[in-house]
Amino acid sequence: MSIGFWQIAVVVILVVLLFGRGKISSLMGDVAKGIKSFKKGMATDATDDSEPKNISENNQDSNNKKE
C-alpha cells in the first residue's frame, strides 16, 4: 500500500489551511537559519580544538589559585 498523489495533496491542503502560507514560510526561514548556525558552529569547533583539553587539570589549577 503506497501513498498516492491525491493523499499527499489533501495533506498539503489541510496543512496550508490550518497554518496559513505566511506561518509556514516563516517557519521554514527559521529552520534554515538554525541549520546554517549549526553548520557554522560545527565548522568553528572542528578548527579551534585541535588538541583535546583535560577538564580536571583546569579545575584543579583554578582551585589552587583561589586559595
N, C-alpha and C positions, 0 to 999 in steps of 0.2 A: 504494500500500500504506500504509494508515494504522494507527496504534496503537489497538487496541481496549481496551474496559473491562477485560476479563479479563487482558490483558497487563500493564496498569498495576497491577491488583490483585495479581498474582503478584509483581511487582517490589516493591511496598509490603510485602507479607507477608515476603518474603525480607530486606528491609532491617530490619524490626522484629525478625525472628528473629536476625539477625546482631548488631545493635547493642543491642537492648532499648529499651523505651519510655523509661526514665529517661535513658539516654545521649543519645537523640535530643532529648528536651525540654531537657536542659541545654545541648546544642549550639545549639539554636535560641535559647535565652536569651542565650548568649554572642554569637551573631551579632547579635541585636537590640541588645545593649549596644554592640557595635562600630559599628553603623550610627548609633546615637544619638550616640556620641562623635565619629564622623567628621562628622556634620552640625553638631554644636556647634563643633567646631574650624574648620570651613569658615565658619560664621557669624561667629566672632570674628575670623578672619583678614581677612575682607572688610571689616569695620568698623574694624579697627585700622590697616590700611595704606591710607590714602587717597592718600599720595604715595610713589612708588617711591624706594627708597634706593639710592645708589651705593656698592657694597661696596668698590670700590678706593679711594675717598677715605677711607673709615673706616679701612681698613688702613694707609694712609699716615699718618694722624693718630696712630694708636696707635703706630706705629713711631717717629715723631718724639718722642713723649713718653717713650719708653723710653731714648732716647739722651741 
